[in-house]
Amino acid sequence: MLSALSSDAYKIKIKNFEGPLDLLFHLIEKNKINIYDIPISEITDQYMDYIFAMQKMNLELASEFLVMAATLLHIKSKILLPVKKDEEKEDSAQEGLDPREELVERLIEYKKYKDLAAKLEERERLWTKVFYKQPERIDLECQNKELELSPDINKLKDTYIDIIKRNELKENKRSDEMQQIIQKEKVTIKSKIRHIMSLLFSKKFFIFDRVFSLKEKSITEIVTAFMALLIVVKSGKANVEQKKQYSDIFVSLRD
């Protein structure tokens, strides 16, 4: 694993980091390192490569990045360099302590807040697509008045009956119109000629106004029958007599 982490094989890609811990955490994730067992030497080398690369690109380098670099170099030196005799007594009290422990605790704490920030960002992304209706002011006084009003059953009944009657009138009107259309289609001059001749052959005589009355027949049928009668009279098959204007029309079979 250490060979894979060597700085010679590591390709530096500069990006924006929120702070030294962000950069350090990026290196740990990039190399898939166990945060509790950091190879401090390799991580320090990679961290310093980033620092030098940012300096070469004339990027503004915050002082906290340099502080972290110094901290990493100090931890690296404590692990790699031998301890002097003068320092053995001071370090004897701290024997068994890992010099990386404080850094690990800071990284764990940083990871906690980083994960929480990612969850909040995801929630913000989802809820930006949700729109809320603005609250409306409710007039309690008007609402109470509406609640106090009770429906009048008789008025509801009368209204219902009125609606039914109006619907029936509409239906009857449409029915009459349809009946007239049907009659227009059925009434022809030929049929009325046959009808008139049938009456003359059976009765020899009939009164036109009574057979074709406005009370029983439509205007279309009466007009068609009158035109048929004129044709029958013109052909010499019937005689027509009217004693005075607007009186009954007598139709008789011609010998």
C-alpha distance (Angstrom), angle and dihedral (degrees) to the residues before:
residue distance angle dihedral
M1 . . .
L2 3.79 . .
S3 3.79 92.4 .
A4 3.79 89.8 53.4
L5 3.78 88.9 54.4
S6 3.78 95.9 52.4
S7 3.79 113.8 130.9
D8 3.83 91.7 -130.9
A9 3.80 91.4 67.0
Y10 3.81 94.0 39.6
K11 3.80 115.6 102.1
I12 3.79 113.5 -148.7
K13 3.80 117.1 -137.1
I14 3.80 113.0 -179.8
K15 3.80 116.9 -141.9
N16 3.78 136.5 153.2
F17 3.80 115.8 -74.4
E18 3.76 124.9 -171.4
G19 3.80 92.2 -140.1
P20 3.79 144.8 -33.3
L21 3.81 92.6 -73.0
D22 3.79 89.3 54.0
L23 3.81 90.5 53.1
L24 3.79 92.3 45.2
F25 3.82 91.9 48.2
H26 3.81 89.3 49.4
L27 3.81 90.4 55.5
I28 3.80 91.6 49.1
E29 3.81 92.5 50.7
K30 3.79 92.4 42.6
N31 3.79 91.7 56.3
K32 3.82 94.8 36.6
I33 3.79 92.4 -123.3
N34 3.78 125.0 172.5
I35 3.78 103.6 -112.1
Y36 3.82 90.5 -144.3
D37 3.82 92.2 55.0
I38 3.80 107.7 40.3
P39 3.82 117.4 177.2
I40 3.78 90.5 -134.3
S41 3.81 96.3 -170.1
E42 3.82 95.5 57.9
I43 3.80 94.0 39.5
T44 3.79 90.3 50.7
D45 3.82 91.1 51.3
Q46 3.79 92.1 50.5
Y47 3.79 91.8 45.7
M48 3.81 90.7 51.9
D49 3.82 89.8 48.8
Y50 3.79 88.3 58.0
I51 3.80 91.5 48.3
F52 3.82 92.3 50.7
A53 3.82 91.9 45.4
M54 3.80 91.9 52.5
Q55 3.81 90.4 48.5
K56 3.82 91.1 51.2
M57 3.81 90.1 51.5
N58 3.81 89.1 51.2
L59 3.78 91.1 -120.2
E60 3.76 116.3 163.9
L61 3.79 105.6 -103.0
A62 3.77 117.4 -154.6
S63 3.79 117.5 -135.8
E64 3.81 91.6 -120.8
F65 3.83 89.3 67.1
L66 3.78 89.4 56.6
V67 3.80 90.9 47.2
M68 3.81 90.0 54.3
A69 3.80 90.2 47.5
A70 3.79 89.8 53.9
T71 3.81 90.6 47.6
L72 3.80 92.2 51.7
L73 3.80 91.8 47.6
H74 3.79 90.2 49.7
I75 3.82 92.4 51.2
K76 3.79 90.6 45.3
S77 3.82 91.5 51.5
K78 3.81 92.1 49.0
I79 3.81 90.3 53.3
L80 3.81 98.5 42.2
L81 3.83 105.3 31.8
P82 3.83 121.1 74.2
V83 3.81 117.3 -110.4
K84 3.82 117.5 -111.8
K85 3.80 120.5 -125.2
D86 3.82 91.5 -114.7
E87 3.76 89.4 56.7
E88 3.82 95.8 45.4
K89 3.80 92.1 81.0
E90 3.81 91.9 50.0
D91 3.79 92.6 46.4
S92 3.83 94.3 44.4
A93 3.80 89.3 78.2
Q94 3.78 88.8 52.4
E95 3.80 94.7 44.4
G96 3.79 112.6 141.6
L97 3.82 93.8 24.1
D98 3.82 116.6 124.2
P99 3.83 111.8 -130.5
R100 3.83 87.5 -145.6
E101 3.81 93.2 59.2
E102 3.80 97.5 92.7
L103 3.81 91.4 47.2
V104 3.82 91.1 49.3
E105 3.80 91.4 52.2
R106 3.80 91.0 51.4
L107 3.81 91.1 48.9
I108 3.83 92.3 49.3
E109 3.79 90.4 50.3
Y110 3.80 90.4 47.4
K111 3.82 91.2 49.7
K112 3.80 89.9 53.0
Y113 3.79 92.6 56.0
K114 3.81 92.7 40.3
D115 3.83 91.4 55.6
L116 3.79 90.8 46.6
A117 3.81 91.0 50.7
A118 3.82 90.2 50.6
K119 3.82 90.8 52.9
L120 3.80 91.5 49.2
E121 3.80 90.7 48.8
E122 3.80 91.3 50.8
R123 3.80 91.0 48.6
E124 3.80 90.3 49.8
R125 3.81 90.2 51.1
L126 3.80 91.9 52.1
W127 3.79 96.9 44.2
T128 3.80 95.0 47.7
K129 3.84 85.6 76.8
V130 3.82 91.9 58.2
F131 3.80 120.2 90.5
Y132 3.77 123.8 -162.3
K133 3.78 129.5 -152.1
Q134 3.75 114.0 -119.6
P135 3.83 114.1 -111.9
E136 3.77 115.4 -99.1
R137 3.77 126.9 -141.1
I138 3.81 111.7 -115.9
D139 3.78 117.3 -148.9
L140 3.81 101.6 -142.4
E141 3.79 92.6 -171.3
C142 3.82 93.5 58.7
Q143 3.78 90.9 41.7
N144 3.81 91.2 54.8
K145 3.81 90.9 49.3
E146 3.81 90.5 52.7
L147 3.77 90.6 50.5
E148 3.79 91.2 51.2
L149 3.83 92.3 56.5
S150 3.81 112.1 93.3
P151 3.81 121.0 -162.7
D152 3.81 117.7 -108.6
I153 3.81 106.8 -124.4
N154 3.81 93.3 -156.9
K155 3.79 92.1 52.4
L156 3.78 90.6 49.5
K157 3.79 89.8 49.9
D158 3.81 93.3 49.4
T159 3.78 91.3 47.5
Y160 3.79 91.2 50.3
I161 3.84 92.1 50.1
D162 3.81 90.9 47.5
I163 3.81 91.0 52.6
I164 3.82 91.2 50.2
K165 3.82 91.8 50.1
R166 3.78 92.4 49.6
N167 3.78 90.7 50.2
E168 3.81 90.9 49.6
L169 3.81 90.9 51.1
K170 3.78 90.2 50.7
E171 3.79 91.1 48.8
N172 3.84 92.3 47.7
K173 3.79 91.3 48.5
R174 3.75 91.4 51.3
S175 3.79 90.1 45.4
D176 3.80 92.0 53.4
E177 3.79 91.3 48.2
M178 3.78 91.1 50.4
Q179 3.83 90.6 47.7
Q180 3.78 90.6 53.0
I181 3.78 90.7 50.3
I182 3.81 90.1 50.6
Q183 3.79 91.2 48.4
K184 3.78 91.5 50.4
E185 3.74 89.0 54.1
K186 3.82 92.9 49.0
V187 3.85 100.5 40.2
T188 3.82 112.1 86.8
I189 3.79 133.3 159.9
K190 3.81 91.0 -118.2
S191 3.80 92.2 55.4
K192 3.79 91.4 48.9
I193 3.82 91.8 48.8
R194 3.81 88.7 54.3
H195 3.82 89.7 46.3
I196 3.85 92.7 51.4
M197 3.80 93.9 46.1
S198 3.78 90.3 48.2
L199 3.82 90.2 54.8
L200 3.82 92.2 47.3
F201 3.79 93.9 48.8
S202 3.80 92.1 48.5
K203 3.83 100.8 38.9
K204 3.84 104.2 14.8
F205 3.80 86.0 -143.1
F206 3.82 140.7 41.9
I207 3.80 140.3 161.9
F208 3.82 110.6 -114.0
D209 3.81 96.0 -150.8
R210 3.78 92.6 55.3
V211 3.78 97.2 46.0
F212 3.79 92.8 44.9
S213 3.79 101.3 35.5
L214 3.79 123.9 166.8
K215 3.78 88.8 -131.3
E216 3.79 91.8 63.3
K217 3.79 105.7 21.3
S218 3.79 133.8 53.3
I219 3.78 122.2 -114.8
T220 3.78 89.7 -111.7
E221 3.79 92.0 56.1
I222 3.84 92.9 46.4
V223 3.81 93.3 49.6
T224 3.80 91.0 47.2
A225 3.81 91.0 49.0
F226 3.83 91.3 49.5
M227 3.81 90.8 52.1
A228 3.80 89.2 48.8
L229 3.82 89.3 51.1
L230 3.82 91.3 53.7
I231 3.79 89.7 53.1
V232 3.82 91.5 49.5
V233 3.83 91.0 49.3
K234 3.81 91.6 46.8
S235 3.81 90.5 51.8
G236 3.84 88.8 56.0
K237 3.76 96.9 -116.7
A238 3.81 97.8 114.2
N239 3.77 142.7 28.8
V240 3.83 125.1 -138.2
E241 3.79 126.0 -156.4
Q242 3.84 131.2 -179.1
K243 3.82 116.1 178.2
K244 3.80 95.1 -158.3
Q245 3.81 140.3 -4.6
Y246 3.81 115.0 -65.5
S247 3.81 91.3 5.9
D248 3.81 125.8 124.8
I249 3.78 118.7 -62.6
F250 3.83 112.8 -129.6
V251 3.78 116.0 -153.7
S252 3.82 120.7 -167.0
L253 3.79 135.5 176.1
R254 3.79 112.9 -103.8
D255 3.81 116.8 -128.4
